[in-house]
């Protein structure tokens, strides 16, 4: 039978295999190994001094993957990203569209050389040294996604970029997604990048103490922004939210994690003209009921709300929001003690939010069956349910899920110590649409494994 399958048919089968199964394909025979490699389009590699894949053997390894379009390469601290290694990658992967090289900084000359050898790159993830310079970006004409981590530059602390902005360039950039990690308060050089990113749709800033230039340049990239993520950026959150109110009217997703501005967020929620549909907030001491009430009044078309570790929120704010946003399709209350603190809250939320498709109540350790089940009764449309780390839940919850949630496709039971192997087996056996389940391997009985295999359910342990 193996000989009767054409190469093209086998390759198509290999492409559709889940990652958990694909690794065993190459062990069948040499033909399957060759076809598996030729059908592989994405690789993630880590080079260490002790790994079997060394720099000299990397060229040979990559030559067996002629259709590779995405490569992620991480080097251990004992290795360096030499020009020879970069040349080897570019010469061996002529079809590359996405490239990630971490964590060593790339020189400008290396980037210019890379742009010549890989002109079709649409996605690039790199580390840049200081002082900052972005004159190389126009050399990648197809680039749509750019992720930059700024070197810690420990040898040149403070003031290294305090001289002048890097030289501007005239060409407009086609970038649609930009991520910048590690902007310091004294950094300059990003002004030219902000001014030329007029087509930007998604912006992510992480661990930033500034915006790398004047706000008058930064606002140039905000006009068409649809999504913005601010992670651990307390120093600039207020300023960015203020500018979003003034210059960005197309925003539909806002994420703020670990360091916000209580006043800046409230100002945004009350004055923004954007029709934000999705909020993702992890603000333990910066989010309160006032923000939720403003959200309920001005963003009643919300489809997704994710709250994590929001200690100051009470049932009053959540009930008001649920009453105003009945079309909500995704709700996450992760490690929010209001879930455990206020009896009857989940039942009320379930009655208002009958359109929910995704529900995440992970890491609410004291959540009990009675409270959770009272919500599930009203949420019959759920397809994705996550209760990871909810130690108080038992098999009673699982029985309710089988009865009330007939459409579940993805479930996370991990670290729910009250849910035993019998309950897991019952769930797998009686869930007709389940596609993926996360649970400890010790809770998988032989019968559960058999049912999961026969129903093609992916089990993550």
Residue pairs with C-beta under 8 A, 6 or more apart in sequence:
2 29
2 31
7 35
10 32
10 35
11 35
11 38
11 39
12 39
14 22
14 25
14 35
14 36
14 39
15 39
15 41
17 25
18 458
20 458
22 36
25 32
25 33
25 36
26 32
26 33
26 36
26 37
27 33
34 64
37 64
37 65
38 64
38 65
38 66
38 67
39 67
40 65
40 67
40 68
41 67
41 68
41 69
41 70
42 68
42 69
42 70
42 71
43 65
43 68
43 70
43 71
43 72
44 71
44 72
44 74
45 53
45 58
45 71
45 72
45 73
45 74
46 73
46 74
46 75
46 76
47 53
47 54
47 55
47 58
47 73
47 74
47 75
47 76
47 79
48 76
48 78
48 79
49 76
49 78
49 79
53 61
55 79
55 85
55 88
58 85
58 88
58 89
58 92
59 88
59 91
59 92
62 68
62 88
62 89
62 92
62 93
63 92
65 93
66 95
67 95
68 93
68 95
68 96
69 95
69 96
69 97
69 98
70 96
70 97
70 98
70 99
70 123
71 89
71 93
71 96
71 98
71 99
71 100
72 99
72 100
72 125
73 89
73 99
73 100
73 101
73 102
74 100
74 102
74 103
75 81
75 102
75 103
75 104
80 104
81 101
81 104
81 106
81 110
83 110
83 113
86 101
86 106
86 110
86 113
86 114
87 113
87 117
89 96
89 99
90 96
90 113
90 114
90 117
90 118
91 117
93 118
94 118
95 120
96 118
96 120
96 121
97 120
97 121
97 122
97 123
98 121
98 122
98 123
98 124
98 145
99 114
99 118
99 121
99 123
99 124
99 125
100 124
100 125
100 126
100 147
101 125
101 126
101 127
102 125
102 126
102 127
102 149
103 127
103 149
104 127
105 127
105 128
105 129
105 151
106 114
106 126
106 127
106 128
106 129
107 129
108 133
108 135
108 136
111 126
111 136
111 139
112 136
112 139
114 121
115 121
115 136
115 139
115 140
116 139
119 140
119 141
119 142
120 142
121 140
121 142
121 143
122 142
122 143
122 144
122 145
123 143
123 144
123 145
123 146
124 140
124 143
124 145
124 146
124 147
125 146
125 147
126 147
126 148
126 149
127 148
127 149
127 150
127 151
128 148
128 149
128 150
128 151
129 151
129 153
130 150
130 151
130 153
130 156
130 160
130 161
130 187
131 160
131 161
131 163
131 166
131 188
131 189
132 150
132 161
132 166
132 187
132 188
132 189
132 190
132 212
133 166
133 167
133 189
134 166
134 169
134 189
134 190
134 192
134 193
135 166
135 167
135 169
135 192
137 143
137 146
137 169
137 173
137 175
137 193
137 196
138 169
138 171
138 173
141 174
142 174
143 173
143 174
143 175
144 174
144 175
144 176
144 177
145 175
145 176
145 177
145 178
146 175
146 177
146 178
146 179
147 178
147 179
147 181
148 178
148 179
148 180
148 181
149 181
149 182
150 180
150 181
150 182
150 183
150 184
150 187
151 182
152 182
153 160
158 186
159 186
160 186
161 186
161 187
161 188
161 189
162 186
162 188
163 188
164 188
165 188
165 189
165 191
165 192
165 213
166 188
166 189
166 191
166 192
167 192
168 191
168 192
168 195
169 192
169 196
171 196
172 196
172 198
172 199
173 193
173 196
173 197
173 198
173 199
174 199
175 197
175 199
175 200
176 199
176 200
176 201
176 202
177 200
177 201
177 202
177 203
177 204
178 193
178 197
178 200
178 202
178 203
178 204
178 221
179 203
179 204
179 205
179 206
180 190
180 204
180 205
180 206
180 208
180 212
181 205
181 206
181 207
181 208
182 206
182 207
182 208
183 190
183 205
183 208
183 209
183 210
183 211
183 212
184 209
184 210
185 209
185 210
185 235
186 210
187 210
187 212
188 212
188 213
189 212
189 213
190 211
190 212
190 213
190 217
190 218
191 212
191 213
191 214
191 217
191 218
192 217
193 212
194 211
194 212
194 213
194 217
194 218
194 219
194 220
194 221
195 217
195 220
195 221
197 220
197 221
198 220
198 221
198 223
198 224
199 224
200 221
200 224
200 225
201 224
201 225
201 226
201 227
202 225
202 226
202 227
202 228
202 229
203 221
203 222
203 225
203 227
203 228
203 229
204 228
204 229
204 231
205 211
205 229
205 230
205 231
205 233
205 236
205 240
206 229
206 231
206 232
206 233
207 231
207 232
207 233
208 232
208 233
208 235
208 236
209 233
209 235
209 236
210 235
210 236
211 218
211 236
211 239
211 240
215 239
215 243
218 240
218 243
219 243
219 246
219 247
222 243
222 244
222 247
222 248
223 247
223 248
223 250
224 250
225 244
225 248
225 250
225 251
226 250
226 251
226 252
226 253
227 251
227 252
227 253
227 254
227 255
228 240
228 244
228 248
228 251
228 253
228 254
228 255
229 255
229 257
230 236
230 237
230 240
230 255
230 256
230 257
230 260
231 255
231 257
231 258
232 257
232 258
232 259
233 240
233 259
234 259
234 260
234 261
237 256
237 259
237 260
237 261
237 264
237 265
238 261
238 263
238 264
239 264
241 261
241 264
241 265
241 267
241 268
242 264
242 267
242 268
244 251
244 268
244 272
244 274
245 267
245 268
245 271
245 272
245 273
248 274
249 273
249 274
250 274
251 272
251 274
251 276
252 274
252 275
252 276
252 277
252 278
253 276
253 277
253 278
253 279
253 280
254 268
254 276
254 278
254 279
254 280
255 279
255 280
255 281
256 265
256 280
256 281
256 282
256 283
257 280
257 281
257 282
257 283
257 308
258 282
258 283
259 286
260 281
260 283
260 286
260 287
261 286
262 286
262 287
262 288
262 291
265 283
265 286
265 287
265 291
266 290
266 291
266 294
269 291
269 294
269 295
269 298
269 299
270 294
270 298
272 298
275 299
275 301
276 299
276 302
277 299
277 301
277 302
277 303
277 304
278 302
278 303
278 304
278 305
278 306
278 330
279 295
279 299
279 302
279 304
279 305
279 306
280 304
280 306
281 287
281 306
281 307
281 308
281 310
282 307
282 308
282 309
282 310
283 309
283 310
284 309
284 310
284 311
284 312
285 311
285 312
287 307
287 310
287 312
287 313
288 312
288 313
288 317
289 312
289 313
289 314
289 316
289 317
290 317
291 317
292 313
292 317
292 318
292 320
292 321
293 317
293 320
293 321
295 302
295 305
295 321
296 320
296 321
296 323
296 324
296 325
297 324
299 325
300 324
300 325
301 325
301 327
302 321
302 325
302 327
302 328
303 327
303 328
303 329
303 330
304 328
304 329
304 330
304 331
304 358
305 321
305 325
305 328
305 330
305 331
305 332
306 330
306 331
306 332
306 334
306 360
307 313
307 332
307 333
307 334
307 336
308 332
308 334
308 335
308 336
309 334
309 335
309 336
310 336
310 338
311 336
311 337
313 336
313 338
314 338
314 342
315 338
315 342
315 345
315 348
318 333
318 338
318 345
318 349
319 345
319 348
319 349
319 352
322 328
322 348
322 349
322 352
322 353
323 352
325 353
326 352
326 353
326 354
326 355
327 355
328 353
328 355
328 356
329 355
329 356
329 357
329 358
330 356
330 357
330 358
330 359
330 360
331 349
331 353
331 356
331 358
331 359
331 360
332 358
332 359
332 360
332 361
332 362
332 386
333 339
333 360
333 361
333 364
334 360
334 361
334 362
334 363
334 364
335 362
335 363
335 364
336 364
337 364
338 345
339 345
339 346
339 361
339 364
339 367
339 371
340 364
340 365
340 366
340 367
340 371
343 371
344 371
344 374
345 371
346 371
346 372
346 374
346 375
347 371
347 374
347 375
347 378
349 375
350 356
350 374
350 375
350 376
350 377
350 378
350 379
351 378
353 378
353 379
354 378
354 379
354 380
354 381
355 381
356 379
356 381
356 382
357 381
357 382
357 383
357 384
358 382
358 383
358 384
358 385
359 375
359 379
359 382
359 384
359 385
359 386
360 384
360 385
360 386
361 367
361 372
361 386
361 387
361 390
362 386
362 387
362 388
362 389
362 390
362 412
363 388
363 389
363 390
364 389
364 390
365 389
365 390
365 391
365 392
366 391
366 392
367 387
367 390
367 392
367 393
368 392
368 393
369 392
369 393
369 394
369 396
369 397
369 400
372 387
372 390
372 393
372 397
372 400
373 396
373 397
373 400
376 382
376 397
376 400
376 401
376 404
376 405
377 400
377 404
379 404
379 405
380 404
380 405
380 406
380 407
381 407
382 405
382 407
382 408
383 407
383 408
383 409
383 410
383 433
384 408
384 409
384 410
384 411
385 401
385 405
385 408
385 410
385 411
385 412
386 411
386 412
387 393
387 397
387 412
387 413
387 416
388 412
388 413
388 414
388 415
388 416
388 438
389 414
389 415
389 416
390 416
391 415
391 416
391 417
391 418
392 418
393 416
393 418
393 419
394 418
394 419
394 423
395 418
395 419
395 420
395 422
395 423
395 426
397 419
398 419
398 423
398 424
398 426
398 427
399 423
399 426
401 408
401 411
401 427
402 426
402 427
402 430
402 431
406 432
406 433
407 433
408 431
408 433
408 434
409 433
409 434
409 435
409 436
410 434
410 435
410 436
410 437
411 427
411 431
411 434
411 436
411 437
411 438
412 437
412 438
412 439
413 419
413 424
413 437
413 438
413 439
413 443
414 438
414 439
414 440
415 440
419 443
420 443
421 442
421 443
421 444
421 445
421 448
422 445
424 439
424 443
424 444
424 445
424 448
425 445
425 447
425 448
425 451
427 434
427 437
428 434
428 437
428 448
428 451
428 452
428 455
428 457
429 447
429 448
429 451
434 455
434 457
435 456
435 457
435 458
436 457
436 458
436 459
436 460
437 452
437 457
437 458
437 459
437 460
438 459
438 460
438 461
439 459
439 460
439 461
440 461
441 461
444 452
444 459
444 461
449 459
451 457
452 459
